[in-house]
Amino acid sequence: MQPLHTTAAVRVRRAEISDLDDLVALEDRTFDSDRMSRDQYRRHLDSDSALVLVASANHRNFLGTAVLFFRKGSGVVRLYSIASQPEARGKGVGTALIDASELAGRQRRCRALRLEVRTDNVVAIKLYEHLGYRRIGSYAHYYQDGADAWRYEKALA
Ligand SMILES: CC(C)(COP(=O)(O)OP(=O)(O)OC[C@H]1O[C@@H](n2cnc3c(N)ncnc32)[C@H](O)[C@@H]1OP(=O)(O)O)[C@@H](O)C(=O)NCCC(=O)NCCS
């Protein structure tokens, strides 16, 4: 399959069923609540309304993932989840995954990408703002553990 995004080191492609173990392991390592199950990942891998992306680099096959949801007629793609392997952070994996997400949104003619983030997730917020995302909403008790969220959006024109 053609890579969706390539930088000097990081390559992003659509996830395949053989990525399932890595996807679930990273999910479990990364998130304490609102985790996606193996069955949910399996369904998203097979769905037209979801796109699961995987980042890799040279000898490292699985550096991170992003999960996108599309809704018929909505024109807005949602970045539901993004994570990079803890030992690979700060090296551009997250940026490559977001670039590829924006490209995938444009390819499906979406006008904007939206995401929610915990209000205390300083690293992710810094990254989103650095990449041009604008805060458009605030939601109290948004997550399963009661944490608040901010919603961000970027136009994909
Ligand atoms: C948010 C996350 C996906 C970012 O991934 P990443 O691979 O570190 O992304 P990048 O390397 O492209 O950018 C990270 C930012 O942190 C900075 N950074 C530098 N050194 C770093 C380090 N050792 N660790 C983390 N970030 C570092 C980078 O410079 C960059 O900031 P900038 O955009 O201002 O330059 C990652 O931190 C993660 O998986 N967090 C846990 C899951 C999460 O919170 N997901 C988001 C909500 S769903």
The ligand as a MOL file (V3000), in Angstrom:
LIG
                    3D

  0  0  0     0  0            999 V3000
M  V30 BEGIN CTAB
M  V30 COUNTS 48 50 0 0 0
M  V30 BEGIN ATOM
M  V30 1 C 0.8230 13.6330 22.2580 0
M  V30 2 C 1.7750 12.6620 21.5920 0
M  V30 3 C 1.0030 11.8010 20.6040 0
M  V30 4 C 2.8310 13.4730 20.8300 0
M  V30 5 O 3.6420 12.5390 20.1250 0
M  V30 6 P 5.1810 12.8050 19.7810 0
M  V30 7 O 5.6080 11.6450 18.9460 0
M  V30 8 O 5.9600 13.0990 20.9890 0
M  V30 9 O 5.0220 14.1020 18.8870 0
M  V30 10 P 6.1540 15.0620 18.2730 0
M  V30 11 O 7.5100 14.5080 18.5270 0
M  V30 12 O 5.7730 15.3290 16.8660 0
M  V30 13 O 5.9320 16.4220 19.0800 0
M  V30 14 C 5.9370 16.4620 20.4940 0
M  V30 15 C 6.1630 17.8420 21.0350 0
M  V30 16 O 6.8610 17.7190 22.2630 0
M  V30 17 C 8.2130 18.1890 22.1310 0
M  V30 18 N 9.1770 17.2620 22.7680 0
M  V30 19 C 10.5060 17.4040 22.7480 0
M  V30 20 N 11.1190 16.4380 23.4260 0
M  V30 21 C 10.1670 15.6340 23.8920 0
M  V30 22 C 10.1840 14.4300 24.6670 0
M  V30 23 N 11.3230 13.8660 25.1160 0
M  V30 24 N 9.0010 13.8440 24.9440 0
M  V30 25 C 7.8680 14.3870 24.4980 0
M  V30 26 N 7.8080 15.5190 23.7700 0
M  V30 27 C 8.9310 16.1610 23.4740 0
M  V30 28 C 8.3990 18.2550 20.6690 0
M  V30 29 O 9.3930 19.2140 20.3850 0
M  V30 30 C 7.0500 18.6710 20.1900 0
M  V30 31 O 6.7760 20.0060 20.4690 0
M  V30 32 P 6.7430 21.0960 19.3020 0
M  V30 33 O 5.5940 20.6990 18.4030 0
M  V30 34 O 6.4820 22.3810 20.0010 0
M  V30 35 O 8.0580 21.0040 18.6220 0
M  V30 36 C 2.5260 11.7880 22.6240 0
M  V30 37 O 3.0710 12.6160 23.6200 0
M  V30 38 C 1.6540 10.7330 23.2920 0
M  V30 39 O 1.4810 9.6150 22.7830 0
M  V30 40 N 1.0890 11.0400 24.4790 0
M  V30 41 C 0.2400 10.1020 25.2070 0
M  V30 42 C -1.1080 9.9540 24.5350 0
M  V30 43 C -1.8110 11.2900 24.4070 0
M  V30 44 O -1.7730 12.1090 25.3000 0
M  V30 45 N -2.4790 11.4860 23.2580 0
M  V30 46 C -3.1750 12.7320 22.9720 0
M  V30 47 C -4.5830 12.7260 23.4570 0
M  V30 48 S -5.5860 11.4590 22.7110 0
M  V30 END ATOM
M  V30 BEGIN BOND
M  V30 1 1 1 2
M  V30 2 1 2 3
M  V30 3 1 2 4
M  V30 4 1 2 36
M  V30 5 1 4 5
M  V30 6 1 5 6
M  V30 7 2 6 7
M  V30 8 1 6 8
M  V30 9 1 6 9
M  V30 10 1 9 10
M  V30 11 2 10 11
M  V30 12 1 10 12
M  V30 13 1 10 13
M  V30 14 1 13 14
M  V30 15 1 14 15
M  V30 16 1 15 16
M  V30 17 1 15 30
M  V30 18 1 16 17
M  V30 19 1 17 18
M  V30 20 1 17 28
M  V30 21 1 18 19
M  V30 22 1 18 27
M  V30 23 2 19 20
M  V30 24 1 20 21
M  V30 25 1 21 22
M  V30 26 2 21 27
M  V30 27 1 22 23
M  V30 28 2 22 24
M  V30 29 1 24 25
M  V30 30 2 25 26
M  V30 31 1 26 27
M  V30 32 1 28 29
M  V30 33 1 28 30
M  V30 34 1 30 31
M  V30 35 1 31 32
M  V30 36 2 32 33
M  V30 37 1 32 34
M  V30 38 1 32 35
M  V30 39 1 36 37
M  V30 40 1 36 38
M  V30 41 2 38 39
M  V30 42 1 38 40
M  V30 43 1 40 41
M  V30 44 1 41 42
M  V30 45 1 42 43
M  V30 46 2 43 44
M  V30 47 1 43 45
M  V30 48 1 45 46
M  V30 49 1 46 47
M  V30 50 1 47 48
M  V30 END BOND
M  V30 END CTAB
M  END
